[in-house]
Amino acid sequence: METIEKIETKEKISAMPRIGDVAPTFEAITTQGNINFPADYVGKWVILFSHPADFTPVCTSEFITFANLESKFDKANCKLVGLSIDGLYSHIAWLRTIKDKIEFNGMENVEVKFPLIEDITMEVAKKYGMIQPGESKTQAVRAVFFIDPNSIVRAIIYYPLSLGRNFDEIYRALIAMKTSDAFNVATPADWNPGDDVIVSPAGTCGVAEERMTSDDELECKDWFFCTKKLDKDTVLDKILKK
Ligand code: BEZ
């Protein structure tokens, strides 16, 4: 097996964006017209995701699922943008086939209304580290970039070609990050709206002591691990569009 260093030298892979970076810029042709990224999305969250190829079964199941959830993401002020290393006409033909012929998990006649980027040159895929040559040199892996309203990359998920993504988890991650921003809290494992949230760790010995002794809204398992209640409606009222 080739080492990462050898592959990187051979393929001249550009640096991948990291959490906290400004999203790399690009202009692209999509199934919904041209886009200027991320400028066109300032003020909104965006999920930029790649898939290996049009007319493939796992990708088809993913597109049907994601398109079916689009209005839910829109309510959370989040736009979806897809990408694969296929041409525009392939994209259009595939999306038409999905709508006309494919049923998946009870979803049918599904129209994909979000933009799907054509990236035959792999320019965007390379900028975003979506080509991972150990997995495939010609197809993008299943990458998911969460980009916030200030165009900052906030989370990244990568899946291999054979593994369809869990879109409930993608939605949960979006809602959790929006909740962290809105309420200045962190979210524990498997958190969902309505579950207790984590308050930032005590930064001084005094605060650590206070947290263990005072009887306020916090529940502390120890000085470094304190949670508080955050009502589901309070969360959803604040982070979802009315
Ligand atoms: C698929 O979407 O079904 C797929 C694409 C590339 C490799 C393996 C599966």
Residues whose N, C-alpha, C, O or C-beta is under 5 A from the ligand:
A	BS01	BEZ	P52 T56 P57 V58 C59 L161 S162
